[in-house]
Amino acid sequence: MFHVPQTNKFGLRLPCSNGNLAIHHLVFVSKGGTDHETNLITVSKEVHKLYHQGDPIIVEMVHKLLEEQWNEKMVVDF
C-alpha cells in the first residue's frame, strides 16, 4: 500500500506515516519551489523513492496533489 497524504474536510493536509517518512517538494527547489509548508508533503520513503524513479502511479498521485494545491492557492490569492 502506498502512503500519500490526504486532505481533511477543512482543507488541511494530513501527514501519512508508516514510521518511515520523507519530505517531498511539490515544486522542486531547482524549478523555483520553496521550503514553505504549502510546497511540502510528507510521504513514505518508499513513495519518495518511487516518485524520483518515475513510477507513473506515484507521479500521477503527487501531480494531482500539486494541482490541488495550485487551485487552492489561486482561490486564496484572488
Secondary structure, DSSP 8 states (H G I E B T S, - for coil): -----EE-TTS-EE---SS-EEEEESS-GGGT--SSGGGEEEEEHHHHHHHHTT-HHHHHHHHHHHHHHHHHHHHHH-
